[in-house]
């Protein structure tokens, strides 16, 4: 039981980076960025491959950089070449599949055997005892969260937020939306790749299909968090993404343990929950309209 | 100051919807000029402002600002020195960002030499508070609230402040009070005048209100069918009444002025 809680927290913190990335692209920039699935695998692949070569720390940096590059390509496609934003993400996502295979030496998975990872290095410092994985995972995510909140408060960050909020205003305020969208997607995909990088070293392996559905799971985490915390300020939103991710992993653990829902069905359940949550305003409007219609028909007679 | 030299713009060329919106328009504004533009529906007033702001590039001719050729300068670069207000008060502010953040955005970009990672300082906040209090709308006590909670008039006043806090070289007003209720419109207009006077800003304003066009500023332009057909200033303008203006238009263009909103506003 104890072990389950610990694992849920660890995974929650590590995958929270994806929820934060989606907060950046989906909420801030108002772009559904589908680069995420392969971007996550890219992070894991780069991270594990370089860690296997003996540089676990450099591996994470390289993964983040690779993620930013993937974001740049998606941004380039949609801002400069006029590819619709969803399609731009899908195109990059598809192309990355091959890149990911290439990174892993044309094999569908790579593993770390005896090599050092961030986690083993941290364990050897002796900090945190048996909680060392959780402390490291939480540390990385909290650091990234603080960075994100800080970044969104800078002039560049404010410009990026304005770009997603009011395009008309942005052009009339000497902000180049091409630039802000590009920076925004680079940061968001760097966060996704960071998540992949940490998870890769945590699990000591990277798998070519390890990212399937991660974008929907990330959205689910974001929505769960927002439902609990509200969406009032940037700081709160980022905290919500982290909290949502942890809650999601707890639910996952509960389902896994109790088998209320067969674990094979989890992706379907997640997809339905996300679809319903995003559809909520439209559903509410429809319901209100039906109510009004019925009421006026009763009042007005036939 | 602003020199527009024989600019032309045709929308949808080669189609049935072809519209020659600007036909060899030339205009020269001196520093401190405050010119208002009136004209029929579709005369090209907003198009002229858009051409100056850089929403599109003109087909022919050139635009100079302070002696610099800005004909092919992109919109976002021009807006560093050209402030702009639209008719729709929702266009000028970001609804989900706070008043403070909106102000910071326009302030940080316009003030010289600020790096991309600069943040809102305590000093900036005090400055924003002081500027907001000049609007006399109580916004200085709501700096942490999202702009989406403000009324249209408050948002337009805020946009005005954002456009002029760091004085622009040129201010473009595109019927910026037309969508507001009369009381608020007066208030925003009064603020506009005050700010323009204080900074000696060169300004180009589109309006549908003929009284405004004659009372405000020092120059009145009339447009029709993509051309400037009337340009009055100085003594001639001082003694001009709305009916003189209409008469001038009739004799000059050879038809009646047809701007429904403009004619409606004459009653007021």
HADDOCK unambig.tbl for C-alpha pairs under 7 A between the chains (distance, minus, plus):
assign (segid A and resid 153 and name CA) (segid B and resid 119 and name CA) 6.31 0.50 0.50
assign (segid A and resid 154 and name CA) (segid B and resid 116 and name CA) 6.89 0.50 0.50
assign (segid A and resid 154 and name CA) (segid B and resid 117 and name CA) 4.90 0.50 0.50
assign (segid A and resid 154 and name CA) (segid B and resid 118 and name CA) 5.42 0.50 0.50
assign (segid A and resid 154 and name CA) (segid B and resid 119 and name CA) 4.61 0.50 0.50
assign (segid A and resid 155 and name CA) (segid B and resid 105 and name CA) 6.47 0.50 0.50
assign (segid A and resid 155 and name CA) (segid B and resid 108 and name CA) 6.57 0.50 0.50
assign (segid A and resid 155 and name CA) (segid B and resid 116 and name CA) 5.33 0.50 0.50
assign (segid A and resid 155 and name CA) (segid B and resid 117 and name CA) 5.68 0.50 0.50
assign (segid A and resid 155 and name CA) (segid B and resid 118 and name CA) 5.70 0.50 0.50
assign (segid A and resid 155 and name CA) (segid B and resid 119 and name CA) 6.02 0.50 0.50
assign (segid A and resid 156 and name CA) (segid B and resid 116 and name CA) 5.06 0.50 0.50
assign (segid A and resid 156 and name CA) (segid B and resid 117 and name CA) 6.18 0.50 0.50
assign (segid A and resid 158 and name CA) (segid B and resid 105 and name CA) 6.33 0.50 0.50
assign (segid A and resid 159 and name CA) (segid B and resid 105 and name CA) 6.68 0.50 0.50
assign (segid A and resid 162 and name CA) (segid B and resid 94 and name CA) 5.79 0.50 0.50
assign (segid A and resid 165 and name CA) (segid B and resid 94 and name CA) 5.48 0.50 0.50
assign (segid A and resid 165 and name CA) (segid B and resid 95 and name CA) 6.81 0.50 0.50
assign (segid A and resid 165 and name CA) (segid B and resid 96 and name CA) 6.67 0.50 0.50
assign (segid A and resid 166 and name CA) (segid B and resid 94 and name CA) 5.33 0.50 0.50
assign (segid A and resid 168 and name CA) (segid B and resid 91 and name CA) 5.88 0.50 0.50
assign (segid A and resid 169 and name CA) (segid B and resid 91 and name CA) 5.73 0.50 0.50
assign (segid A and resid 169 and name CA) (segid B and resid 92 and name CA) 4.79 0.50 0.50
assign (segid A and resid 169 and name CA) (segid B and resid 93 and name CA) 6.01 0.50 0.50
assign (segid A and resid 171 and name CA) (segid B and resid 75 and name CA) 6.50 0.50 0.50
assign (segid A and resid 171 and name CA) (segid B and resid 76 and name CA) 5.04 0.50 0.50
assign (segid A and resid 172 and name CA) (segid B and resid 76 and name CA) 6.21 0.50 0.50
assign (segid A and resid 172 and name CA) (segid B and resid 79 and name CA) 5.57 0.50 0.50
assign (segid A and resid 172 and name CA) (segid B and resid 84 and name CA) 6.72 0.50 0.50
assign (segid A and resid 173 and name CA) (segid B and resid 76 and name CA) 6.63 0.50 0.50
assign (segid A and resid 173 and name CA) (segid B and resid 79 and name CA) 5.74 0.50 0.50
assign (segid A and resid 173 and name CA) (segid B and resid 80 and name CA) 6.91 0.50 0.50
assign (segid A and resid 173 and name CA) (segid B and resid 106 and name CA) 6.33 0.50 0.50
assign (segid A and resid 174 and name CA) (segid B and resid 76 and name CA) 3.97 0.50 0.50
assign (segid A and resid 174 and name CA) (segid B and resid 77 and name CA) 5.43 0.50 0.50
assign (segid A and resid 174 and name CA) (segid B and resid 79 and name CA) 4.86 0.50 0.50
assign (segid A and resid 174 and name CA) (segid B and resid 80 and name CA) 5.27 0.50 0.50
assign (segid A and resid 175 and name CA) (segid B and resid 76 and name CA) 5.59 0.50 0.50
assign (segid A and resid 176 and name CA) (segid B and resid 76 and name CA) 5.74 0.50 0.50
